[in-house]
Amino acid sequence: MNESLLVQNYYRPDHFTRYPLVLRSARGSIITDSQGRDYLDFFAMMGIVNCGHNQSSINQWLFEQIKTLWTSSFFPTEIQLQAITKMNSLLPEDLNVAILYSTGAEAIEFALRLARETTGRKRILSFRDHYHGKTHGTIFLVHSYPDCYGPAPADYCTVIDSDGNDEPDYLERCLNQAMDTDVAGIIFEPVIGYSGPRRLHQEFLTTIRRFCDQNQVIMIADEILTGFCRCRGWFVSCHEDISPDILVFGKGLGNGFPISGVACTKKLTSQVKEALPGSTFSGNTLASAVACGVLDFLINQDLSRKTRQLESFFNDYFSNPRFQTSGIQLDGMGGLLSIGFNKIKDMNVPDIYLDILRAGVIVSHTQTHLRISPPLTISMRDFEQGLEVIGNCISRYDENK
């Protein structure tokens, strides 16, 4: 096979990077390309592979299910009910799984429809830098989008631009200014992922919860990226006395197999008057089997403790005096971390990314940030080795500017 020709002719939208390697296999935190070269994975395929690549105990669930039943359309199956039961046991008392889907965007669209159906209102409040998908229903929730989508419907949503200021008082003023009688819900990421990662103010969640309670607005937490121990505990938005009305999850639940879902309060499900949409692969049996394996694996691991270790080690490493002249900004939470260069002139982040890739570590990037999200099972030795590669590339670039 002419792999270079294959990659060259494989259509991808312009905003995707054309990665200069073809992947063959992976195990744990190591990815191997078609030439047999190994790379340390600090990407986890967009933060999906929380449990590490090719985890044998998870594989076994899939192998056993393949022998019996692949899909079931709208009919429930034993393995689907088993996955839902395991998931419900991890959720706050008042939340239950409402539906399983294949992609995050599907789950987000269900959550939006659920909020509009149960309130009888239409408008959704969202935040400029919080990302929720690329479909027509989700793309308008962000500040800017490609021209091909056309203008956002006038009554669909209000995108709040807080200009990076998430102090509780300022946030509350922004919310109150955006509020009107037609607002059904407010959607957010508890840790900004796509345009960061960036940690939000510690009172962000309490401010959102208070606003929703005062205005009878549905609180929708998008934890597709941040859930399943990626940041803090099982979910960032479910702790102490704070819990969303709708919780959207995905990515880490499948460890690379497509699955997502929506959980909501019993009050909301009791208010649904009309059937909300299912999907061809909703509750797919193979995906449900993988989810069972993932949840069993995560329950038996102390990955919340591990993510705290990763975050602490990351911050300690880049606090070294040798990086002070670089002017970098560290951010993120747990195993969803970032190195920012947005205050540095003439810093070409894609070039740094390629240097890191050539040195044997796979990260991801924006125009201003390097994003670091390794499998949560990565050894601290491998994590330190990868940070050393990243640090050397940053220092070398800084010296040669």
N, C-alpha and C positions, 0 to 999 in steps of 0.2 A: 504494500500500500504506500502511495506517495503521500505521506502525512502532511508535508508542507503545503502541497497542492490542496489537500482536503481542508486544512485550516484556512488557506487563502480564499477558497471558494465558499466557505460556510458562512452564510449570511448572519450577521449580528448587527443590531442597531449601532449607530456611531458612538453612542454614549457608553457602550461596553468596550473595555480594553481588550485588544486582541493579544491574548497571553502567548508568549513565545515558547510554549512547551505543550506537549500532548501527554495527558496523564494515563497511566496504565493500572496502577494498583495502590492500595494504602492499607496500613495496619497501625493501630495506636495513634501516634502523632507523627508518623512518617508517611509521606507520599512519594511514590516512585513514578518517574516519567517513562516514556516509550524507549528512551535510550538507556534505561537502567539506573539513572541518577536519583539519589534520595534527597528529599527536601524535608525540613522541619515545617510542620503545618501550624502556622500562627493565624490561620484564616478560618478553619473548621467549616469551609464551604458556606460562608455568610453566617457563621455562628450556629450552624445546624448540628454539627457532630459533637455534641456535648459529651457523649460516652466514649469517644475515640472511634477510629475507623475499624471496621471489620471485627466488631466485638462478638466473640463466639457465642456467648449466652443469648444475645439478641438474635443472632443468625439462626439459632436453633428454633426459636419461636416461628420464624418465617419459613424455615424448611418444613416444619411439621404442618403448617397451615397450607402450604403449596400442595401437599398430598391430598387435601380434602376438599377445599372450596376456595375459589379465587375471589368471586364477587357475588353479590346477592341483590343488586338493585335496591328497591325500597324495603325488602324483607329484612327483619332483624336476624342476627345470627348469634350463636353462643359466644364466639370470640369477640364480636362487637360489644355485646353486653358485658363481657368480662373486662374489656378495656375501659368502658364507661364506669363500671363499678370501681375499678382501681383508681381512675381519675377522680371520681367523686370523693373518694376517701382522703384525697389530698387537698381538697378545696375547703374554703370556709363553710361553716355550717349551713348558711342560707344560699349557697351557690350550688347548682347542679348542671351537668353537661346537658345542653339543649340539642346540639347536633354536631356531627363530625363531618369535616370536609377534606379536600385534598390540598388546597392552597390557602395562604393567608388572606389574599384578596377576596376569595369567596367568603371566608369567615367574617371579614370586616363588612362586606356588603350585607350579610345576614344580620349582623349586629346593628347596622344603620337602619335596615328595614324594621327590625324588631323595635328599636327606639321610636321610630315614626308610627308604627302600627299601634303600639301600646299607649302612646301619648296623644295621638291624633294630630300631632304637629309635624312640621316638615324640616325646619332648619337645623343644621348640625354646626356646632362650634368646634373648630380645630385650631391647631397651632402651626405656624409657618414651617418650623424646622422638624416637625414630627412626621414621620413617613408611614404611610398605610397601604401602599400598593400602586399599581400602574394601570388598573382598569378604568373605564370611564366613570365608574361610581366612586373610586377611591382617589384618583389623581387630583380631583378638584379640592381635596382636603388639604393640599399643600399650597405654598405661596406662588410657585411658578410651575409651568408644565409646557410641553411642546405645543406648537401652534396647531398641530393636526387634531388636537382634542377640541378646539373651538372654545368659545366663552363658557364659563360656568353658568348653569341655570341660576337665575336671579334669586330664587327662593331655596336653593339647595344648601348652601353653607356660608358661614362667615369665618374667614381665616384670620386668626388673631396674630398680629405681628408685635411681639413684646420687645423686639430688638435685643434679644438675649438677656433681658432683665426679668428674672423670675422671682424677685423678692415678693413675699406674700402680699404686701399692701399694693404694690404696683400690679401684680397679677390680678388681684381682686378688682382693681379699677378697670383693667382691660376687659375682664369678663363682664362686669356690669355694663360697660359701654356697648358691648356686643350683644347683650341680652335683649330679646324682645318677646312678644307673646307667642311667637311661632317656633321658638327653640325647643327641639325634642331631646337633644342630647349633646354631650361634649365628649370628644374623643382625644386621647393623648397617649404618648409613650411615657412610662414612668422613668425611663432613662433614654435620652435621645440616642438613637442607634445610627440610622443611615447618614445623617449629616454631622455625626460626631465620631465616636460616642462621646456623650456629654452628660455628666451628672447634674440633676436639677436640684434646686433648693430643697433642704430637708423638709420644709413645710409645704412643698408643692402639692402633695397628695391631700393633706388636711384642708388646704385652701380650696381645692377642686371639690372635695367631698362636701364641705360646708356650703359652697355655692350651689351645688346640685340639690342639696336638702332644702335650702332656702327658696329655690325657684322651681321645685318639682321637675328637675331636669335629670335625664338618665346619664349616669357616669359610666363611660365605656373605656376600659383600660386595654390598650393594645400591647399585649405581652408576647406577641409572636416571636420576637427576638430575645426578650429579656427573661422569659420564663424558664422553668426546669433547671434551676440552680445556676443559670448563666451569670446572674448578677447578685441576687441576695435571696436566699431561701428558695422555695418553689416558685414564688411570684413576688415581685417587688411591691405590687399594689395591694397585696393581701397580708396585712400584719396588724397586730394590736386591735384597735377598734375601727380600723379603716378597711373597707372592702368595696369594690366597684359593684354596680348593678349588673353590668355585663363585662365579662372577662373573655378576651379573644386570645387564643393560644395556638401554637404550631411549631414549626422548625424543630426544636429540641425534642419534641414528642416522638418524632420519627427517626431521629439520628441520621437523616439522609433519605429516608423513605417519605414520600409526600403524604402528609396528614396535617390537618389543622382542626380547630373546633371552637365552639362558643359555649360558655357557661353563663347562666344568668340566675337571678333570684326567682324563687317560686312565685312571688307576686307577679312578676312580669309574664311568666309562662301562663299563669291563670287568666291574664288579660288579653291574650292573643285571640282575636275573633275569627281570623281567617288563616288558612294554612300558609305558612311561609315556605319559600322554595327549598326543595331538596337539591340533589345533584346526582349525576350518573355514578360517581364514585364516592358518594357520601357514606361514611362508615364502611368503606371497603374492607373486606375481611383480611387481606394481606397486610394492609396498613394497620388494622386493629391488632393483628398478631404482633407486629413490630412494636406498637405502642405498649403492649403488655410486657414485652421483653425490656423495653427502655425503662418503664416505670419500675419493674422489679430490680433492674440494675441500679437505678438511681436511689431507690429506697435502701438498698444494701450498701451504698457508698456514702461517705461524709463529704459530699462535694461542696456543700455550703462553706464548710471550713476550708476546703481547698481553694475556692474562689477568693476568700479573704487573704489567703497566703499569696495567691498570684498577684492580687492588687497591691498588697504591701511590698512584695519583692520588686514589682515593676516600679513603684514610686521610689523605693530606696535606691534602686539601680540608677535611675535617671536623675536622681538628686545629686549624683556625684559631681564634684566641682568641674570636671572636664566638660560637662554639658552646659555649664552656666553661660558661656559665651554664645552658645547656639540660640538662646532665647526661646527654647521650646516650651510648650505648655502641656502638662499632663492632665488627663481627664478620664472619665469613665468610672465603671464600678465592677468589681469582681473580675470575671473573665471577659469583660467587654470594655476594652481600654483604648486610649488614643494618645497620639503624640501630635500636637498642633504646631503649625508653622505660619499661621495666618497673620502674625504680627512681624514677620520677617520678610524683608524685601529680597527679591531675586532668588527665592527658594523654590526650586522646581521639584515638587513632591513626586510626580510621576517618574522623574529621573532617579530619585532616591529609592523609590519602590523597585525599579528595575535593577539597581545595584544590589539591593537586598535579595531579590530573586536570584540573580546570578551567583550570589554568595551562598545560596542554598536554603533560604527561608522564604516561605510564602506568606505574605501579609495582604491586606487590601488597602485602598487609599481613596481619598478625594483629592481635590486640587489643593487643599490646605492641611489635610490630616493623614497620618498613617494610622490604620485601624488594626488592633491586635486582639484576636479572639481565638486562642488555641482550643483544641479539645480539652475539656476540664480534667481529663485523666492524664494529661501530660506530666511527666516527671519534673520535679524542680530542677534537676540537672539539665534536662533538655530545654526547659524554659530559660534558664540562665544562659545556656549556649546560644539560644536564639536571640535573646536580648543583647548579647555581646556582638553578634553579627550586625544587628540593627544599629546598635550604638556606634560601632566602628564605621559603618556606612554614613551615618549622620556626621560624625566627626570628620571623616575624609572629605565629604561634600562641603562642609563648613570651611575646612582649610583651603580648599581649592576654589572657593567662590571668588 
